[in-house]
Amino acid sequence: MLSKPMIERPTPLTPGTAAVASPRVRAASLDDVAALAGVSSGTVSRALSRPEMISEATRQRVLEAANRIGYVPNGAARAMALRRTFTVGAVIPRFGTSSFPTMVQALEAELAERGYTLLLAAPGNKQNQTEMVRTLIARGVDALVLLGSRYPQEVIGLLRTQGTPFVRLWTQDDSLGPCVGFDEAQAAALVIDHLADLGHHEIGFIGGYTKNNERAEARLSGLTRAVARRGLVLREDATVETEYGFQEGFDAMEWIRSGGCPITAVVCGNDYLAAGALAALDQAGVSVPEQLSVASFNDNDFAPFLHPPLTTLHLPIKEMGELAARYLVSVLQNQNPQPIASLPMALKVRRSTGPRK
């Protein structure tokens, strides 16, 4: 008769009993990667820090070996040796219903492809952006990305004193340094010219709050100038400033309709507002564009799928992030990049705009 095998069970720990630590597994080293990939340790180092110096085939072999044995470079040692952290900081306020996530994602992806990590700061309205810039510099970022042009002089002075390369997004004001953006006045003109050519004369507007928001301010200013140039009227009693969002666009359109203003077209500051406005018109039984045309800015992914599909200006949001990353990496690699030209835009004409009836 077979006897039941004895199973050793661990003795439970009692107060005062010391636990025996399991042996620590040695972390994979750079030499381990070199041995597995069949290259020198110097080649491994270059493949991970200066990939442009070696062939793509060798780089891939090194990366596959590193992934296979779970090698993670010592970032602190690397930073000390090269006097770089291979991180880029970005101060980008206001996420949520905006196009900033698209821009930041493009920035991060382009930096990652070149071996850099993005360190993002997203300050709220009450947070001190100057202190955030100071904190990012203290963290050792190699370069900085800022949004817009309105920064205290102390911020620009701090960046220049520290020798920190920087670039600003969504602006063409290069008086303070390099920037990546587009012409807001031209953007507004493309939308207004389209509506004017369709015969519209009295226009409404739903946009973001212009106070403390230079992008909303520039958009409204550009529209005002474009309307005047074409001899149209931007009705004050059909102009609403609000937060950017679906609900806000819905409520703003409801308010405009309740006033009975004789407008035939409405321009929205972004596609989120336009989507809410279209929903309000649909709910009220107002036919678009037969009774009211709606146009917008940004050309978000959902714009072609609204009811009706939205006429909107395609802005180079993704391109701004990509170009900013490429510019900064060029500066960090001492390549002396050329100034960045104004980025192109294109009006996407869809079924939310039509001739004035």
C-alpha positions in Angstrom: 0.0 0.0 0.0 1.4 3.3 -1.1 1.9 5.8 1.7 0.7 9.3 1.3 3.6 11.6 0.4 4.6 14.1 3.1 4.2 17.7 2.1 6.3 20.3 3.8 4.3 23.3 4.6 6.0 26.7 5.4 6.0 27.6 9.1 3.8 30.6 9.6 5.7 33.7 10.8 5.0 34.8 14.4 5.9 38.1 15.9 9.6 38.2 16.4 10.3 35.7 13.6 12.5 37.1 10.9 11.6 36.4 7.2 14.3 35.1 5.0 14.6 37.2 1.8 14.7 35.4 -1.4 18.0 35.8 -3.4 18.0 38.9 -5.5 18.0 38.3 -9.3 20.9 40.2 -11.0 19.6 42.8 -13.4 20.6 42.3 -17.0 23.6 44.5 -17.9 24.8 46.3 -21.1 27.4 43.6 -21.5 24.7 40.9 -21.4 22.9 42.6 -24.3 26.1 42.9 -26.2 26.9 39.2 -25.8 23.4 38.2 -26.9 23.4 40.5 -29.9 26.9 39.6 -30.9 28.2 43.2 -30.8 30.4 45.3 -28.6 29.1 47.1 -25.5 30.0 50.4 -27.2 27.6 49.5 -30.1 24.9 48.7 -27.6 25.4 52.0 -25.9 25.2 53.9 -29.3 22.2 51.9 -30.4 20.3 53.0 -27.3 21.5 56.6 -27.0 22.7 57.6 -30.5 20.8 55.4 -32.9 21.6 57.6 -35.9 25.3 56.5 -35.6 24.7 52.8 -36.5 22.8 50.8 -39.1 19.1 50.1 -38.7 19.7 46.3 -38.8 22.2 46.5 -35.9 19.9 48.7 -33.9 17.1 46.3 -34.3 19.3 43.4 -33.3 20.3 45.3 -30.1 16.8 46.2 -29.3 15.6 42.6 -29.7 18.4 41.4 -27.4 17.6 44.1 -24.8 13.9 43.2 -24.9 14.6 39.5 -24.7 16.5 39.7 -21.4 14.7 42.7 -20.0 17.5 45.2 -20.0 16.7 48.7 -18.8 19.4 51.4 -19.2 20.5 53.2 -16.1 19.0 56.6 -16.9 20.7 58.4 -14.0 24.2 57.2 -15.0 23.5 58.0 -18.7 22.3 61.5 -17.8 25.4 62.2 -15.7 27.7 60.9 -18.4 26.1 62.8 -21.2 24.9 65.8 -19.2 21.5 65.2 -20.6 18.3 63.6 -19.4 16.8 63.0 -22.8 13.5 64.5 -21.5 11.6 67.5 -22.9 9.1 69.4 -20.7 5.8 70.8 -22.0 3.5 73.3 -20.3 0.1 72.8 -21.9 -3.0 74.1 -20.0 -6.6 73.2 -20.6 -7.2 69.6 -21.7 -10.6 68.0 -21.8 -12.8 69.0 -24.7 -10.0 70.6 -26.8 -7.5 69.7 -29.5 -4.5 69.8 -27.2 -4.5 66.0 -26.5 -4.0 65.4 -30.3 -1.2 68.0 -30.4 0.5 66.5 -27.3 0.2 63.0 -28.5 1.9 64.0 -31.8 4.6 65.8 -29.8 5.2 62.8 -27.5 5.3 60.3 -30.4 7.8 62.3 -32.4 10.0 62.8 -29.4 9.9 59.1 -28.5 10.9 58.1 -32.0 14.1 60.2 -31.5 14.8 58.7 -28.0 13.3 61.5 -25.8 10.6 61.3 -23.1 8.0 64.0 -22.7 7.4 65.4 -19.2 4.0 67.1 -19.2 2.8 69.9 -16.9 -0.9 70.9 -17.3 -1.5 73.8 -15.0 -5.0 75.0 -14.1 -6.1 78.6 -14.2 -4.8 79.3 -10.6 -1.5 77.6 -11.0 1.7 79.6 -11.5 3.1 78.8 -14.9 6.3 80.5 -14.1 6.9 78.1 -11.2 6.0 75.1 -13.4 8.6 76.2 -15.9 11.1 76.6 -13.0 10.2 73.1 -11.7 10.7 71.5 -15.1 14.1 73.1 -15.5 15.0 71.9 -12.0 14.0 68.4 -13.0 16.7 68.6 -15.7 14.7 68.7 -18.9 16.8 69.3 -22.0 14.3 71.6 -23.6 10.8 73.0 -23.2 7.6 73.4 -25.2 5.2 76.2 -24.3 1.7 77.0 -25.5 1.1 80.4 -27.0 3.0 83.7 -26.7 1.8 85.3 -23.5 4.4 84.3 -20.9 5.9 86.6 -18.2 9.2 88.1 -19.2 10.8 86.3 -16.3 9.9 82.9 -17.9 11.7 83.8 -21.2 14.6 85.3 -19.2 14.9 82.1 -17.1 15.0 79.9 -20.1 17.7 82.0 -21.7 19.7 82.3 -18.5 19.7 78.5 -18.1 20.4 78.0 -21.8 17.3 75.8 -22.1 16.1 75.5 -25.8 12.4 76.2 -26.2 9.7 76.5 -28.8 6.1 77.8 -28.5 3.1 76.3 -30.0 -0.1 77.8 -31.6 1.4 81.2 -32.2 3.3 83.1 -34.9 4.7 85.8 -32.6 8.4 85.1 -32.9 9.4 88.2 -30.9 10.3 86.0 -27.9 11.8 83.1 -29.7 11.0 80.2 -32.1 7.4 79.2 -32.6 5.2 76.8 -34.5 1.8 77.9 -35.6 -0.6 79.2 -38.3 -2.1 82.5 -39.4 -5.3 82.9 -37.3 -6.4 85.9 -39.5 -6.1 83.7 -42.6 -8.0 80.9 -40.9 -10.9 83.2 -40.1 -10.9 84.6 -43.6 -11.2 81.1 -45.2 -14.4 80.4 -43.1 -16.0 83.8 -43.7 -15.2 84.0 -47.4 -16.9 80.6 -47.8 -20.1 81.9 -46.0 -20.0 85.2 -47.9 -19.7 83.4 -51.2 -22.8 81.4 -50.3 -24.7 84.7 -49.9 -24.8 84.9 -46.1 -24.8 88.4 -44.6 -25.7 88.3 -40.9 -23.6 85.9 -38.9 -23.7 84.6 -35.4 -20.7 83.3 -33.3 -20.3 80.8 -30.5 -16.7 80.8 -29.2 -14.5 80.4 -26.1 -14.0 83.0 -23.4 -11.6 85.5 -24.8 -10.4 86.7 -21.4 -7.1 85.1 -20.5 -7.3 82.9 -23.7 -5.2 84.3 -26.5 -6.3 81.6 -28.9 -10.0 82.4 -28.4 -9.2 86.1 -28.6 -7.3 85.7 -31.8 -10.1 83.7 -33.4 -12.8 86.3 -32.6 -10.5 89.1 -33.7 -9.8 87.4 -37.0 -13.5 86.8 -37.6 -14.3 90.4 -36.9 -11.8 91.6 -39.4 -12.8 89.1 -42.0 -16.5 90.0 -41.6 -15.7 93.7 -42.0 -13.6 93.1 -45.1 -16.5 91.2 -46.8 -19.1 93.8 -45.7 -21.0 91.3 -43.5 -22.4 91.8 -40.0 -21.3 89.8 -36.9 -24.4 90.2 -34.7 -23.6 91.1 -31.1 -27.0 89.7 -30.1 -26.0 86.4 -31.6 -22.5 86.2 -30.2 -21.8 84.0 -27.2 -18.6 83.4 -25.2 -18.6 80.2 -23.2 -16.5 77.1 -22.3 -15.5 74.7 -25.0 -17.8 71.7 -24.8 -20.8 69.9 -26.3 -23.3 71.1 -23.6 -22.0 74.7 -23.9 -22.5 74.7 -27.7 -26.0 73.3 -27.2 -27.0 75.9 -24.6 -25.4 78.8 -26.6 -27.5 77.8 -29.7 -30.6 77.6 -27.6 -29.9 81.1 -26.3 -29.3 82.5 -29.8 -32.5 81.0 -31.1 -34.5 82.3 -28.2 -33.5 85.9 -29.2 -35.0 85.6 -32.6 -32.0 87.2 -34.3 -32.3 87.1 -38.1 -29.0 85.3 -38.8 -28.5 82.8 -41.6 -25.2 81.3 -40.5 -23.3 80.6 -37.2 -19.6 80.2 -36.9 -18.4 78.1 -33.9 -14.9 78.4 -32.3 -14.3 74.7 -32.4 -16.0 71.4 -33.4 -17.2 70.6 -29.9 -19.2 73.7 -29.8 -20.5 73.1 -33.3 -21.6 69.6 -32.4 -23.6 70.9 -29.5 -25.1 73.6 -31.7 -26.1 71.1 -34.3 -27.8 68.9 -31.7 -29.8 71.9 -30.4 -30.9 72.8 -34.0 -31.9 69.2 -34.7 -33.9 69.0 -31.5 -35.7 72.2 -32.4 -36.5 71.0 -35.9 -34.3 73.7 -37.6 -33.1 72.3 -40.9 -29.3 72.7 -41.5 -28.2 74.2 -43.9 -31.6 75.1 -45.4 -32.6 77.4 -42.5 -29.2 77.9 -40.8 -25.6 77.1 -41.9 -23.0 76.1 -39.3 -19.3 76.3 -39.8 -16.4 75.7 -37.4 -12.7 75.2 -36.8 -10.3 72.3 -36.1 -11.7 69.4 -38.1 -11.7 66.9 -35.3 -12.1 63.2 -36.1 -15.8 63.2 -35.4 -16.6 66.2 -37.7 -17.5 64.2 -40.8 -19.9 62.0 -38.8 -22.1 64.7 -37.3 -25.6 65.3 -38.6 -25.2 66.9 -41.0 -21.4 66.4 -41.6 -19.7 69.6 -40.4 -18.0 72.2 -42.6 -14.9 73.1 -40.6 -11.4 74.4 -41.1 -8.7 71.8 -40.9 -6.0 73.2 -38.6 -2.5 71.7 -38.4 -2.9 70.6 -34.8 -1.0 67.3 -35.2 1.6 68.9 -37.4 2.4 71.5 -34.7 3.3 68.8 -32.2 5.4 66.9 -34.7 7.3 70.0 -36.0 8.0 71.3 -32.4 9.5 67.9 -31.5 11.7 67.8 -34.6 12.8 71.4 -34.1 13.9 70.9 -30.5 15.7 67.6 -31.3 17.6 69.4 -34.1 18.6 72.1 -31.7 19.7 69.6 -29.1 21.8 67.8 -31.7 23.4 71.1 -32.8 21.9 71.0 -36.3 21.0 74.7 -36.4 17.4 74.2 -37.7 15.8 76.8 -40.0 12.9 79.0 -38.8 9.5 77.3 -39.1 7.2 78.7 -41.7 3.5 79.2 -41.1 1.6 75.9 -41.4 -1.1 75.4 -44.1 -4.8 75.1 -43.5 -7.7 73.8 -45.6 -11.5 74.3 -45.4 -13.3 71.0 -45.4 -16.7 71.9 -47.0 -19.4 69.4 -45.9 -23.2 69.5 -45.7 -23.7 71.9 -42.7 -23.3 74.9 -44.9 -25.3 75.9 -48.0 -26.6 78.9 -50.0 -28.6 81.5 -48.1 -32.3 81.0 -48.7 
